[in-house]
Amino acid sequence: MGYELAFVASLLHMAADALAEARTAQAEIALHAAAAFLREHLMPWVGEFLDALQVRADTPFCRGAAMLCRDTLRVVAGFPGESGQ
């Protein structure tokens, strides 16, 4: 899951850089790519994985990290402009 999240982070970073330089078309491409990757490759299985992690975690920190990751992915996967299809 770490590599998948790093890939999404790099796409979001590219989008932020493009927006900072007023390259809105490139930012839009990066945002749509991040959303598509999340929707097609990560979201189908990550909820079940994070649920299992939260249940089996030995520490409150790990349980909290699983909850934070799940909620963050829900927000990022549903940012404006994405239809979810």
N, C-alpha and C positions, 0 to 999 in steps of 0.2 A: 504494500500500500504506500510505502514511502516514496518509491519512484513515481507512482501515479500522481501523488500529491505534489511532488517536486515539479513534474511536467506541467500540471495545472498552474502552479505558482509561476513558472517561467512564462507561460502564456499570458497570465494576468499582469506580470511585470512588463512584458512587451506591450500590452495594451496601455498600461499607465504611461510608459515612455512615449508611445505614439501620441497619446492625448496631450502630454506635456509639450509636445512639439507641433501640436495642431494637425496631426496626420490622422484625421478621424476615420478615414477608410481603412487604414491599417489597424487602428484600434478596434474597429468593428470586426474585422476578420479575426483578430486574436481572441476577442471576447466570444465570438460564435464558435471558434475552434475549442476554447476551454469548455464552453457549455455542452458542445456536442460530445467531447471526450468524457466529461462527467456523466452525461446522460446515457451514453452507449457503453462505456467501459467500466465505470466505477460505481455508479448508483445502483445498478442491478444487483450487486452483491455486498456492497459495503455496509448497508444497514444491518444485515444479518451478522456480519463479522463484528461490527461495533457492539451490537447487542450481546454477543457471546463474550467479547472482551470485557464489557461492563459487568456481566454476571460473574466471570471468572477472575476478575482483577483482585489482586491481593492487597492493594492499597487504595485509599481514597483518591490519591493523585491519578492513578491509572483509570479509575472509574470516571473521574472528572474529565480526563483527557479524552476518553471515548465519547462522553456526552458532548463535549465542546466540538470535537471533530464532526460528529453527526450533525449538530446544529449548524455549524459553519458550512458544511457541504450542502445542506438543504438551502441555505441562503444563497450561496454562490451558484448552485445549479439552477436557481430560479430567478436570477437577476433580470431586470427589465430587458425586453427585446427578445426573449426566448419563449418559444411556444411550448416547449416540453415535448415536442415530437421529433 
